[in-house]
Amino acid sequence: MQKIGILTGGGDCPGLNPVIRAVVARAAKEGWEVIGFKDGWKGIIENKTMPLDRKSTREIIDKGGTILGTSRTNPYKKEGAVKKIVETFKANNLTALIAVGGEDTLGVANKLVKEEKLNVVGVPKTIDNDLNSTDYTFGFDTAVNVAMECIDRLKTTSESHHRVMVVEIMGRHAGWITLTAGVAGGADVILIPEVPINIDEVCAILKKRHEEGKLFGIVAVAEGAKVSGKDVTQEVELDQFGHVRLGGIGERLAKVIEEKTGYETRYVVLGHIQRGGHPTAFDRMLGSRFGVKAVELVIKKEFGKMVSLQGAEIVAVSLEAAVKELKTVPPALFEVAKIVSES
Ligand code: F6P
């Protein structure tokens, strides 16, 4: 019998369980077996598995997170780990591995295909939506809707107290969540990593609003937005993929806005709330379509590929191209956001 392995790596996000469920369902149609590796690349290095079948994946479509667990383990940063992955592959007699993750997890998948000739197919996941070669990653829609609802809620309290509220939103290198939730939530100012912050411009917009009679304001800022060209980071070690832990821009901005405008300004960090809880219908559907397509690529022996949403279609693209560079917010879209938020 043919056997497919599956792992989920990197930051979790809503929609991972629908992918796992769909992979199992599509494989079952062929009479194929599926095993899950626990905690991302760590599980395949250590050969920690869990059997997956229709019964164990039945009631998980609505569950956030991942039943397989995840980690930010990078096999290329651990002595002997790649060799272990190759051994686990053989020991489990795997036909192929489906790696579900973002740029880091899929970067490893791509290297394993190229350098170890392993049969790997990728599925793109991240709330940040910054993966190349796909219109959307699953997890993004849920995160946007959570952030939008938070902005809606913050508006009523800010309005009552005549305050400015700075809302710090996830997004390391790209401002997709901030821009989309900011526009949808009617934020007055939207600040993303792709465009340097001009603090005088921010204060001028808030003052103009005030003069027009709107005595509160919402500033949506991505955690990766830069102050004087630099990230605002927390004092912790880099993770195994070399990422700093971001956080703190909301607090810094709020302080400066209050000093420069004289308006009472508070900040809120939405943090992991954006990654938790039930996936939206869009993410459940996208995850299901990706899972089915991933198995179909394995059946057709199309390894080194990633499933992707292009327009309304799920297609296969090269993993290499997908991880080559990040997909950032294009200037024209940021311009739309500026028009509808700031004017
Ligand atoms: O997975 C993407 C992401 O949520 C980023 O938006 C954020 O910067 C990062 O992960 C946080 O990672 P962790 O949960 O490991 O601190």
Boltz pocket constraint, residues with backbone or C-beta under 6 A from the ligand:
constraints:
  - pocket:
      binder: B
      contacts: [[A, 10], [A, 11], [A, 12], [A, 72], [A, 126], [A, 127], [A, 128], [A, 170], [A, 171], [A, 172], [A, 223], [A, 245], [A, 246], [A, 275]]
      max_distance: 6.0
